[in-house]
């Protein structure tokens, strides 16, 4: 999966690279947010649950920054 993402970036032209990268970052951070939220509530290791809970606001901030940078063009690409 990650190799495919790299291949997509390599294939993107100069005009499309930034937006393709931002779209991938949006997907990756959305996935990370889901994982951290779920582990923070249902994880089996209290120390890791605490780390996951502390990480949630950081990932949420990064998602907001990605959306701000991408603007309307990023929103037009799809979910996120």
C-alpha positions as a Python dict, from the first residue, in 0.01 Angstrom:
ca = {
    (1, 'X'): (0, 0, 0),
    (2, 'X'): (274, 245, 92),
    (3, 'X'): (468, 158, -224),
    (4, 'X'): (158, 242, -426),
    (5, 'X'): (137, 579, -253),
    (6, 'X'): (500, 652, -340),
    (7, 'X'): (441, 543, -698),
    (8, 'X'): (146, 783, -719),
    (9, 'X'): (363, 1069, -599),
    (10, 'X'): (640, 982, -843),
    (11, 'X'): (388, 976, -1128),
    (12, 'X'): (232, 1310, -1034),
    (13, 'X'): (339, 1599, -1250),
    (14, 'X'): (481, 1916, -1104),
    (15, 'X'): (141, 2083, -1109),
    (16, 'X'): (-29, 1794, -925),
    (17, 'X'): (238, 1683, -677),
    (18, 'X'): (150, 1912, -387),
    (19, 'X'): (-217, 1828, -399),
    (20, 'X'): (-149, 1454, -432),
    (21, 'X'): (83, 1472, -131),
    (22, 'X'): (-172, 1662, 76),
    (23, 'X'): (-443, 1413, -15),
    (24, 'X'): (-222, 1128, 103),
    (25, 'X'): (-143, 1313, 424),
    (26, 'X'): (-514, 1370, 481),
    (27, 'X'): (-583, 997, 444),
    (28, 'X'): (-290, 896, 665),
    (29, 'X'): (-379, 1140, 943),
    (30, 'X'): (-745, 1040, 931),
    (31, 'X'): (-639, 677, 974),
    (32, 'X'): (-401, 769, 1257),
    (33, 'X'): (-674, 965, 1432),
    (34, 'X'): (-912, 671, 1419),
    (35, 'X'): (-648, 433, 1555),
    (36, 'X'): (-549, 662, 1842),
    (37, 'X'): (-908, 740, 1937),
    (38, 'X'): (-1001, 372, 1942),
    (39, 'X'): (-697, 267, 2142),
    (40, 'X'): (-740, 551, 2390),
    (41, 'X'): (-1080, 410, 2484),
    (42, 'X'): (-1048, 36, 2425),
    (43, 'X'): (-676, -38, 2451),
    (44, 'X'): (-543, -300, 2691),
    (45, 'X'): (-231, -114, 2813),
    (46, 'X'): (-299, 184, 3042),
    (47, 'X'): (28, 360, 2957),
    (48, 'X'): (-33, 326, 2583),
    (49, 'X'): (-394, 436, 2627),
    (50, 'X'): (-267, 756, 2789),
    (51, 'X'): (-21, 817, 2505),
    (52, 'X'): (-293, 755, 2247),
    (53, 'X'): (-528, 996, 2426),
    (54, 'X'): (-258, 1264, 2441),
    (55, 'X'): (-184, 1216, 2071),
    (56, 'X'): (-543, 1267, 1955),
    (57, 'X'): (-541, 1650, 1978),
    (58, 'X'): (-205, 1667, 1798),
    (59, 'X'): (-334, 1458, 1507),
    (60, 'X'): (-655, 1665, 1500),
    (61, 'X'): (-445, 1982, 1478),
    (62, 'X'): (-243, 1834, 1192),
    (63, 'X'): (-562, 1738, 1008),
    (64, 'X'): (-684, 2094, 1039),
    (65, 'X'): (-356, 2226, 902),
    (66, 'X'): (-367, 1987, 607),
    (67, 'X'): (-721, 2100, 525),
    (68, 'X'): (-623, 2466, 557),
    (69, 'X'): (-325, 2423, 325),
    (70, 'X'): (-523, 2224, 68),
    (71, 'X'): (-825, 2449, 72),
    (72, 'X'): (-1104, 2391, -176),
    (73, 'X'): (-888, 2187, -413),
    (74, 'X'): (-824, 1928, -144),
    (75, 'X'): (-1191, 1911, -51),
    (76, 'X'): (-1281, 1851, -415),
    (77, 'X'): (-1061, 1539, -426),
    (78, 'X'): (-1283, 1342, -195),
    (79, 'X'): (-1335, 1231, 166),
    (80, 'X'): (-1162, 1394, 453),
}
